[in-house]
Amino acid sequence: MEATALRNTTDGDTARGTGAPARERLLVIGGDAAGMSAASQARKRRGPGELEIVVVERGHHVSYSACGIPYYVGGVVDDLDRLIARTPEQFRERGIEVRMRTEAVEIDPGRARVRVRDVDGGGESWEPYDQLMIATGAVPVRPPLPGADAKGVHGVQILGDGVAIRRAVVDGGARRAVVVGGGYIGLEMAEAMVMRGLEVSLVDQADHPMQTLDPDMGGLIADAIRDVGVHLHLGEPVEGFDTSPDGHVTAVRTGSRTLPADIVVLGLGVKPASGLARDAGIEVGPTGGIVTDRRMRTPTEGVWAAGDCVESRHLVSGGPVAIPLGTHANKQGRVAGINIGGGYATFPGVAGTAVCKICRVEVARTGLSEREAAAAGFATLSAVVKSTTRAGYHPGATEMWTKLIVERRSGRLLGAQIVGEENAAKRVDGLAIALWNRMTAEDMTGLDLGYAPPFAPTWDPVLIAARKAAEAVEADMAEQAAD
């Protein structure tokens, strides 16, 4: 039997026959970072007597760290439960009903209801809502190639993926791994396989790993990958996956070689899981993400969205972007929940600040790369400096490369990239703050950064790079004046 939306069952401002204020219903689709943050914030502001909250989640877990999957696979984290922030039972104790193994299959905004399906039993029903929160996340990119769906070819999205990969590596006797894709997840999974003692090959059709970096900085990553024993094959698109008679992957084929594989991990990135919203007529933008305003409202009445399924405004370019990061999802979910709960909050946008590690080498970036800046219409200048993470004479000091991209005329910071060891990556946080505040390279030369020999040289690498960038802007202006 079809359920009727609660807002159609009320009589004026009171629940039918009671004289009490009507209780609203928030339905949340998706039980990870954005969805549970929204539910929690809404509950903080409105009690169970005022707001009913129901979360539907098609998987086996809620509120978990997908970012921790490579470290579970690699053995850094041995207990899967450590990746789970809260259980369904803990949320139920807070007055948030969580329905596991329940998938939303259709949204009907006109009648304010969602059709859901029991994943295990197959039964379906309609769930009404007064407010709908869409937090469907993202889905891994799986290439439409022969053998891409074979046994032993894994995406990396949910905890179950991590369990399956670890089982294949630890219990299944896998000895040779091929990672397809050289982005964040590809690098982290390559590290996990190296830590498990596998022979690892990484294949990428691009000319350097980490396409969010410029080629000069990406080249440093390529060197680091090779140094830890990963066989790196760049500029080689995958053409297919060979399989055994029982359907298990045996090799990855490129245009240049065939790489034997007991296990394949796809690290080709993700795309917004916005199909459910699109099919319901909810606006989806050019990035494939759901369109929202700064309060995380969609243009469809009563419908909110947050997390990897939405597109955001880039703080530097001003354009729409889909950058799937857990930090964004948690913040957007918080904003949506505050607003649903009757408060006021806004999400300002994203700079794309991200860090990654493969063995000893750390990588960080924020803002725009040179390629991205050019695409956004900026004329740029860049400065790259090689320094050390500590005072050069201090034991443990290692090399660190810092790159700043600035606007040619104003010297305004547009982006930054760091490659190094020993906590080099977290220096990007100061650069993200400078970018957020629209600082110029000259402004940054005066930053009062902490110094002691165990932590930094007298001139921090960030300050050296800022000085070099400011000098480049000054020299460019002088050259233009001379012309």
Protein Blocks (a to p, Z undefined) as FASTA:
>chain_A
ZZddfklmpghjacehklpacddddddehjbfklmmmmmmmmmmocfkloccddddfblb
ehiafklmmmmmnomamblklmpmbdfklmmmnopacdehiacfbdcfknopaddddfkn
opacddddfbdcddebpadddddbehklgghiacdfbfmlmmmmmmmmmmnopabdcded
jbfklmmmmmmmmmnopacddddfbfbehjlbcfklmmmmmmmmmmnopacdehiacfbd
cddfkopafbdcdfkbccddfbdcdfebpaddfklmmmnopacdfkopacddfkopafbe
hiacedjkbccddfklopacddddfklmmmmmmmmmmmmnopacddfbdehiacddehjb
ccddehjdfklmmmnopacddddddddfbdfklghiacddddddddfklopafbdcddde
ehllmmmmmmmmmmmnopafklmmmpccdddfklocfbafklmmmmmmmmmmmmmmmmmm
mZZ
